[in-house]
């Protein structure tokens, strides 16, 4: 797990109308890199596969295997890490089920993924399915244009999760201990249809600066029906954080 509480200040949450903005600030990038690097292998490969490779071929071969799975380019790594960190936040801090990483089944480690960046789900107290659609952006400096891009992505499909992305997400859950949630999502899609009341949004910005003013401006002008949550994760040296986390993940193996 990414253990944000161990290397970040306590999250500072402010309200913008009925929406919220949370700011996480790293106080120890090195500790964050160690936590993230330990988490990365399981985002790209099934833990059972990693364990088998380590047992049959040795730990050094796990590193070689991961090198074939993880993207080699800094830009691709940065984008993936934003998505991975957003999913971890939903799981660790918000109680959502995010399921097996969609990056495990990526066709090629140099190809961009399509569909929704991040999806999460959970049951409410009445056993209704609550969905969250997330858009993650990872930049050394997150400008107003980055927030605009994130908003445009969240608004696709009228703000709802894409049908295909949600179907794939539900299918991934069917092979886990959360199979009942996966089945409930499929039932929602087939029998009732997903509506704005079932969905909330997460805009997750992983950056080296604080784009809070841009995020507040975005939420102030938002006129949709879907509840909004924004989270900013600010590190001290964004590009170094990305590069070192991936290098350490490969070097350490599983």
N, C-alpha and C positions, 0 to 999 in steps of 0.2 A: 504494500500500500504506500501511498505517497506521504502520509503522516504530516499533513500541512501544519498541524499544531506544534510540531517539534522544531520547525525551522522558520515559521512565520509568526509575526505579531498576531494577537487575537483579531479576528475579522472585525472590521468596522463597517457597520451597516447603516445606511441612510435611506430614508424614504423619499420617493419622487412621486407624489400623488399616491396612488394605490400600489405602486411598484417599488422595488428595492434595488439598491446598488451596494454590493459588498466589496470591500478593499482588503486584499491580503498582501502584506508586504514582507518579503523575505528579510530575515535578520542574519541568516547564515546560508549563503548560496551553496557552500561546500556540503553542508548537511542535507540540503535539498537535492543536490546532485546525487549524493549517495542513496537517498531514499528513492528517487526517481529511477536511477540506474538499476536498482534491485527490482523495480516494478516492470521495467521495459520488456524483458524477455517474454513474460507471460502475455503481453499485449500483441506479440507477433507470432507466437508459437504456443501450441497446447502444452500445458505443464507435463502431461503424460509423455509427450514426444521428447521434451527436454530431458526428463528423467531417464527415459530409455536410452537416449544417445549417450548421456553421461555414464550410465551403467555398462553399456556395451562397448563404447569406443573411447571413453575417457573425457574429462572435462575440457581438454584442449579442443576436442572435436565439437563440443557444444559452441565454443566461440566461433569456429568455422561455419557451423550451421547457422548461427545467428547473423553472421556476416552476409549470408545469402538471403536472409529474410528482411533485415533492416535496410532502409533506404540509404544509399551512399552520399547523396547530395545534402548539403546543409539546409537548403530551402525546404526540401521534402521532409527532412527530419524535424525542422521547426514546425511545419504544418501538422505533422503527425503528433508531435508532443503537445501542441495546443489541444488537440482532440483527446489525447490520452489524459491530460490533466483535467480537462472539463468532465470527462466521464468519472474520473476518480473523485472529483469534488461532489458530483451528484450522489455517488455511492457512499462515500465516507461521511459527508456533512449533511446530506439532505435525505438519506434513507431510501433512495431510489435503487431499483435493480437495473443494472446496465448490461448484465450478461457477458458471455464470451466476446472478446474484442472482434470487431468486424475486420480488423487488419490481418487477422490470422489467415483469412481466405483471400487476401489480395492476389490478383492475377500476376502482378509483377512488382517488385519492390521499387521500381522507378516510375510507376504509373500512379497518377492521382486517383483517389477514390471518388466515386460519385454518390449521390444521395445525401441524406441528412448526416451531418457531422456526428451528432450525438443524440441518442435516444435513451430514455429511461422510463421506468414504469413502476407503479406500486398500487396496492389496494388502499382505499380509504377505510374509515371505520365502518362503513356500510357495505364493504366488499365491492365497491365500484372501482373501475380501473382509472387511475390518474396517469396521464402521459406527460412527458416533458420533451420538447424538441430543442436541441441546443445547436448553436453555431459558435465555433471556436476560431479565434484569430490569434496568431502568434507573430509578433513583430518586435524588432528592437525598439521601435518607436511607433506607438499606435496613434495615428492622427485621426482627424475627423472623418477622413475618407474611409478609414478602416472600419469605423463604427457604422458608416453608411453601408458598406459592403455587407457587414454582418446583418444589419436590419433587412436589406434586400433579400438575403438568403433566408432569413426567418419568415419573411412574408410570402415566399413561394408556396404554391398549393394553398393559397388563401390562409397561410399561417399554420396549416395543419401538417403533420408528418406526411411525407410522400407515401402513397399506398405501398409501393414496392419496398421502400426502406423499412416500413413498419412490419410488413409481412416477413421480411428476412429477419428482423429483430425478434419477432415472435417465434419464428422457427428455431433460432439459436437458443432461445429459452427452453424449448421443448426437450432439449437434451441435457437439462440441468435440474437442480433441485427446485428451481422456480418454474417447473413445467406447468403448474396450475395458472400462473400469471401469463405465460405464453399462450395457453389455451384460451384464457379470458380475453386476451387482446384479439385473437383470431375471431372469437365469438362477437366481440364488439364490432369488428370490421364487417363481418358477414351478416349479422342480424340487425344491427342498429346504425352502424356508421359512426365514424369519429366526428365529433362536433367541437366547436371552440370551448365549450364547458368542460370537455374531457382533457384539455391541453393547457399547458403553460409553456413559456419560452425561457431559455437561458442564453444570454449573450455572455460568452466567456472570453476575456481578453488576457493573454499572457504576454507581458511586455516589459521593457526596461524603463518605461515612463508611466506617469499617472494620467490616463485619459478620462478621468472622472467627469470633467466639465463637458466633454463631447458626449459621454454616455447620458448624463443628466439632460442635456439638450435633446437627445434622441427620445428619451422616455417622456419628456415634457410634451413633445409633439406627436407621440404615438396615440392613435385614435381607434385602435382595434379592440376586439372583445376578449383577447387572450391575455391572461395575467403574465406580467413580465418580471424577470429577475436578471440582473447583470452582476457579473463577478469579474473583478480585475485582480490578477495575480502579477504583482510587480517584483521582479528580481533585480539584483544589482548589476549584473552583466549578462544580458539576455543571450547574445550569441555564444559567449563562452559557456554559459549554462547548457545550452542545447548541445554544443559540440562535445563537451566533457561528459555529459550524461550518456550520450550514445557510445562514445569511446570506452567508457567504463563498463557499460552494459556488455559490450562485445568482449572486452578483456576479461571480465569476471565470469562470463558465461552464466550458468544458472545456479 
